Amino acid sequence: MARTLVQAPATARRGDVIEIRTLIAHSMETGFRSGPDGKMLPRDIIRRFTCRWDGEEVFSADLYSAVAANPYLAFHAVASASGTLVFTWEGDNGFAQTETHTITVT
Amino acid sequence: MTSIAEPTRRHVLIAGVALWAVAVRPATAAPADDLQAAVRAFTNGAPVRDGKVHLDIAPLVENGNAVPLSVSVDSPMTAADHVKAIAVFNERNPQRDVAVFHLGPRSGRAAVSTRIRLATSQKLIAVARLSDGSHWSSTVDVVVTLAGCIEGS
């Protein structure tokens, strides 16, 4: 399991726009680099990131080789109701990871 | 006496120049067209206007391995008028796509940040698709002193 870092407020007022910042430890091997033996290193990247708020998608991203290692993503969401934020990263070689964050909306 | 088939130094030199012209020229001539093609593929051929989009990146980058990049779009982000997607393309990396962000009225604010790789000094373009079907863009030139995507990086 890759290490992840999710920064989002624990509480928010209804209707507020909150900022969510995520980071995941991943090499994002581009597939355009050669290894010590001169052979091209196979591509190994995270291709898709999704953020769902109680099952409803609020943000998603398609990532390519040009995204730096340990992909960092910052985006916004409207605090609608208390619930669980589910973050999913999916990528090459069957990479899949899910993190959750609970938020209380008053 | 030398035979006709035996290559002289001059022949080798001319052949080398010819080979360079064939092998290298297309690769350096292509990027701008590629970029246009990548943008067209995203917009499905729809016209792209300048404005509304703010592509924020340092104009002089020391290390191309992790370049902070922010994109924001002037939009109220309501159900009737919001940004559907933002795509970022580059001109001279091995691949034109950088990232595509999908947003909606639940996003609240059309502002996204990430970190990207830049292989060399080049042009970056961010294209936003709005809910009314229009496309807006912003172009930025970036100078990179240490390239990303190279060995040992």
Boltz contact constraints between the chains, C-beta under 6 A:
constraints:
  - contact:
      token1: [A, 17]
      token2: [B, 108]
      max_distance: 6.0
  - contact:
      token1: [A, 17]
      token2: [B, 109]
      max_distance: 6.0
  - contact:
      token1: [A, 30]
      token2: [B, 149]
      max_distance: 6.0
  - contact:
      token1: [A, 32]
      token2: [B, 94]
      max_distance: 6.0
  - contact:
      token1: [A, 32]
      token2: [B, 149]
      max_distance: 6.0
  - contact:
      token1: [A, 58]
      token2: [B, 106]
      max_distance: 6.0
  - contact:
      token1: [A, 58]
      token2: [B, 107]
      max_distance: 6.0
  - contact:
      token1: [A, 59]
      token2: [B, 107]
      max_distance: 6.0
  - contact:
      token1: [A, 60]
      token2: [B, 102]
      max_distance: 6.0
  - contact:
      token1: [A, 61]
      token2: [B, 99]
      max_distance: 6.0
  - contact:
      token1: [A, 61]
      token2: [B, 101]
      max_distance: 6.0
  - contact:
      token1: [A, 62]
      token2: [B, 100]
      max_distance: 6.0
  - contact:
      token1: [A, 63]
      token2: [B, 99]
      max_distance: 6.0
  - contact:
      token1: [A, 64]
      token2: [B, 97]
      max_distance: 6.0
  - contact:
      token1: [A, 65]
      token2: [B, 95]
      max_distance: 6.0
  - contact:
      token1: [A, 66]
      token2: [B, 93]
      max_distance: 6.0
  - contact:
      token1: [A, 66]
      token2: [B, 98]
      max_distance: 6.0
  - contact:
      token1: [A, 66]
      token2: [B, 116]
      max_distance: 6.0
  - contact:
      token1: [A, 66]
      token2: [B, 117]
      max_distance: 6.0
  - contact:
      token1: [A, 67]
      token2: [B, 99]
      max_distance: 6.0
  - contact:
      token1: [A, 67]
      token2: [B, 116]
      max_distance: 6.0
  - contact:
      token1: [A, 68]
      token2: [B, 66]
      max_distance: 6.0
  - contact:
      token1: [A, 68]
      token2: [B, 115]
      max_distance: 6.0
  - contact:
      token1: [A, 68]
      token2: [B, 116]
      max_distance: 6.0
  - contact:
      token1: [A, 68]
      token2: [B, 117]
      max_distance: 6.0
  - contact:
      token1: [A, 72]
      token2: [B, 114]
      max_distance: 6.0
  - contact:
      token1: [A, 72]
      token2: [B, 115]
      max_distance: 6.0
  - contact:
      token1: [A, 73]
      token2: [B, 114]
      max_distance: 6.0
  - contact:
      token1: [A, 74]
      token2: [B, 113]
      max_distance: 6.0
  - contact:
      token1: [A, 75]
      token2: [B, 112]
      max_distance: 6.0
  - contact:
      token1: [A, 76]
      token2: [B, 107]
      max_distance: 6.0
  - contact:
      token1: [A, 76]
      token2: [B, 108]
      max_distance: 6.0
  - contact:
      token1: [A, 76]
      token2: [B, 109]
      max_distance: 6.0
  - contact:
      token1: [A, 77]
      token2: [B, 108]
      max_distance: 6.0
  - contact:
      token1: [A, 78]
      token2: [B, 106]
      max_distance: 6.0
  - contact:
      token1: [A, 78]
      token2: [B, 108]
      max_distance: 6.0
